[in-house]
Structures are given as structure tokens and as C-alpha cells.
Amino acid sequence: MRVKIAILLAGGIVSSYGSGFKLTEQSLNGTALNSAYIAGAYGADSSYYNPANMGFDEANEIEVNGTMIFIPGFDFTTAGRDKGEISTGNIAALGPNRPAGPAIVSGRANPTLAFAPKIFFKTKPWHIGDSVKTNFGLSITTPSGLSMDWSGEGGEFLDNVGIMMIETNPVVSLTLWDRLGLAAGARIIYGSGDFDNTLYVPYTAENAMGLGLNIKGTTKISQSSSTKAWGLGYNVALTLKLTKTTTLAATYRSKVHFDMKGNLSATSHIDGGKLAGKGTVDMRANLLLSTDLPDTLNVALAQRLGKLLAEFTYEHTFWGSADIFEFQYSNQEFSNAQGFTPGFENTIIATAYQNMAGADYNAVAMGRGWKNSNAFRLGFTHFSTENLTLMGSLALDFTPVPQGRDTFGIPDANSYMLGLGARYNLFGGRADVGLAYSLALKDNTKSFIQSQNGLGQLHLVTLGAKYRF
């Protein structure tokens, strides 16, 4: 149950290939530069990356982007989660005795293909006297969201996942003396998801079925859930032009809290021993997931060298102080006991109510032990001709997720990133079109998911067009 709900915020997330479950590449320039685009952000998408820069541009501008997200399929191995089921006690011979599953199991992550549209807008400045001006901006982005389809015993915990998250971010800026920019805005995020998966939940039960059996093992649970919520936060930004060619900037996006409400339906596979036999019991419950998207700090320095703009960006994400997938369920109802020895159905259902406290959902928690993470990004923009702009980037993005074969959670690993892109002006500079590509390679040698096909991959392709008026 905990795994199911945890997936909601995993999004671009889950096989994530971003910092934890964030997807930072939101615009065409952001994709080409792998988000080394803070101090040097310009135009409509500065409303998202650094709204303090909006006042350094004198036009109204709107930009529409679409990003194709592709994760190739891969085969993997992981630790088996089925630890079996054994009994002790006065009449142990009557109890279940299911051996543990294999120590290592295989799975397959089937290919993922998703499309994410984004819109950015900024106004031209309104001048307030000779030295002050103000701008308004708006961005609509998809900070996370994917469709996943994993298979095999090792992939059952991410069997079928569909996620959507949309962020609306209105912002306002002040520009002083054309050297200092200040900005603030609101983060309004809506998330929803539908999921189907299977996991093995450790549990213990004393005096099971009233027969003096003490049972310890794992229960296989197949579950479906649906959940949704709104989250609110803010962002602030500052830009200082140290010289005509050197710019220093910082942005901060606040933590966003979600109380995600929904419903769960689950089927537990239960071994009732020689008397009751083996079968399944259905459960329905209400869900409440409390979780945070963590706050993020970016500090960047951009230097113009002729036609070349180089930018270094340091990003710090505060995963260590965020609540990650803290869940509660209520109003549990068990029913529909099937497959057991006739006459034991009501006993099995009654025992399920009695033994709820014995389930150890901490063992299948997705967000335990996360730590703050860092990313280092280096981007280059070359204003090649009056109409052509070329971009390229390198980035190193460290995962916040604990590593090791014995861990369990959202699969993630350190990411090595390469970006390329180009824009071309049309209609005398009033419009342009562009294309960008980002490749992230994941070294999962320390992850609990061990790919059999080399490095993990995430491919982003962004198409975009903007209009100035």
C-alpha cells in the first residue's frame, strides 16, 4: 500500500532520471542547457527559470514547448521480496509453511514514452520613473509525470503507473537601474495518479485464527489506487549584473506540501495452513498521503565572451528535511474470502482485521533515508549569427536515494547528462523555432535495481516556438 501511493510523486520521477523525482528540464533552452539556465535565462521561459531576469528584455513574449520523454526498456535483477511464511507454536503442524522465494529475481522495465506540453509568458516592462520597471509572467509546466509498465517478479512493485502533475506559476519582477532584478511568485500544483502493483509486505501474527499459531513471513498484496491533491508554495529570485558581461543570480523554489487523498482496493494472498487452506481476501480503504516536493536553491554565474555565454549553476535540493510518503489509511473493510476450505471464510476475514497491526509497511516504504542532493551544471550558448543560436551543456546530478542491494524504494542513481540545442529566428526576430535534446545516463551499479543492459538512459526531446510582440 505504501509503495503504491509513493509512486504518485515519483513521476519523471520513478525511474526518474532526475534529482529524486523532479524533472528540472522544463523548456527548450532548459533542455539544451540541462537547466544551466538561471543567470543567463532570457525571454518567456525566464518566467520559470529566473523571473528576476524578465525586466532585462523589452518585449511581450509567449513560448510554447512540447517535450517527448523516452526511457528505453531494460532487463534487471533485484533482491527477492518474498521471504516465505513459517509457523511455530503448540500446533505448528497445522500452520502454513511456505518457503521463501528466490534470493534474486528478474524483471523488465518496458519502454516509457510520454509527452509533456509547457507554456511560458512574460510582459514587456512597465516603467516606474527613470530607474524602476516591473514585469508580470506566467509559466505552466509539468514538474513530474510518467506512464510506467514494469513486469516480472522483480518489477511487480511498479507494474502499471500513470501520473500527471501540472504547475502554474504566476510571477512579478522589479528591475532597478537595469542592474538588479528581484522577483517572487506563487506555485500552484495539481497532481493525480492511477496505479496497479504488487508487493510483499512483511508481517507477524500471534495466535492466528485463534489456533495458537505464531506466523512470521510476507504477504503478497496486489493493489489498485487512485489519488489526487493540490499543493501551494512560492518562489523568489535575484539577479545582479556585476558588469556588462558578468551576471550573478540565485533562485529559491519553496517546499510544496501535499495531502493526497484517494481510495485503495487490494487483494491479499493468504496461507491459512492445513486447516483453512490457501486463498485471497479483498480489502478497501481510504488513503491519506502526506508528502513534500522539497525546496530547491540555485546559484549561478554567467559570463559573456563575445558571442559565447557560459554559465555554471549549482543546485541544492533539500530532500533531507522533506516529508516523503508519510501515509495513513482508514475505514478498512475486508471481504470476499476465496479459495479457502469451506466454512473458514469468516474466520479468515476476522483474522485479517485482528492482524492489521502486524503488517510492517516500513519495509516497503519508498522514501526512507533520503538526503539532500547536489547538481552541478555547465551550459554554453553561442549566438552564432543574427538568426541562429546554438546551445550545449554537461551536468552531474547526484541522487538523494539510498543505494545498495538491500535497500528498497524509488530506483534512482547518479546521473551524467549531455544537452544540445538550436534556435532560429523568423520574421525579423519577432518569432523563432527550436529543437533541443538531453541525454541522461544512470550508473546503477550501486542501486537495488541492477540493469542487464548497461547504463540506464533518459532521452528528452523538446520542440518549441516563441512569438514576440
Summary of the structure (lengths in Angstrom):
residues: 469
radius of gyration: 25.8
end to end distance: 51.2
largest distance: 90.2
contacts: 1762
relative contact order: 0.19
helix: 13%
strand: 57%
